[in-house]
């Protein structure tokens, strides 16, 4: 009986860990999505960069 209780406790702990890991991954994904939206809208913003770094230098031969 004692082994079964230990198993239930371990199972509950694994479920809690999985939930925390899933929540952390969702937060990372949400931050990435927000940055992507921010970058996309910044390109079209009037106060965006004047020129890119690629246009400042000539191409190498």
C-alpha positions in Angstrom: 0.0 0.0 0.0 2.9 2.4 0.8 4.5 1.8 -2.6 1.2 2.8 -4.3 1.0 6.1 -2.3 4.6 6.9 -3.3 3.8 6.2 -6.9 0.8 8.5 -6.8 2.9 11.3 -5.2 5.6 10.8 -7.9 3.0 10.8 -10.6 1.5 14.0 -9.3 4.9 15.7 -9.1 5.6 14.7 -12.7 2.3 16.1 -13.8 3.1 19.4 -12.0 6.5 19.6 -13.7 5.0 18.9 -17.1 2.4 21.7 -16.5 5.2 24.2 -15.5 7.3 23.3 -18.5 4.3 23.6 -20.8 3.4 27.0 -19.3 7.0 28.2 -19.6 7.1 27.1 -23.3 3.8 28.9 -24.0 5.3 32.1 -22.4 8.4 31.8 -24.7 6.2 31.3 -27.7 4.0 34.3 -26.9 7.1 36.5 -26.5 8.5 35.4 -29.8 5.1 36.0 -31.5 4.9 39.5 -29.9 8.5 40.3 -31.1 7.6 39.1 -34.6 4.5 41.3 -34.7 6.6 44.2 -33.3 9.3 43.8 -36.0 6.7 43.6 -38.8 4.9 46.7 -37.7 8.2 48.6 -37.1 9.2 48.3 -40.7 6.2 50.2 -41.8 6.3 52.8 -39.0 7.2 56.4 -40.0 9.9 56.6 -37.3 11.6 53.4 -38.5 15.2 53.1 -39.7 16.3 55.4 -42.5 18.5 52.9 -44.3 19.6 49.3 -43.7 23.2 48.3 -43.2 23.2 46.5 -46.5 22.6 49.7 -48.5 25.5 51.5 -46.8 28.3 49.4 -48.1 29.2 48.3 -51.7 29.2 44.6 -52.5 32.6 42.8 -52.5 33.8 41.4 -55.8 
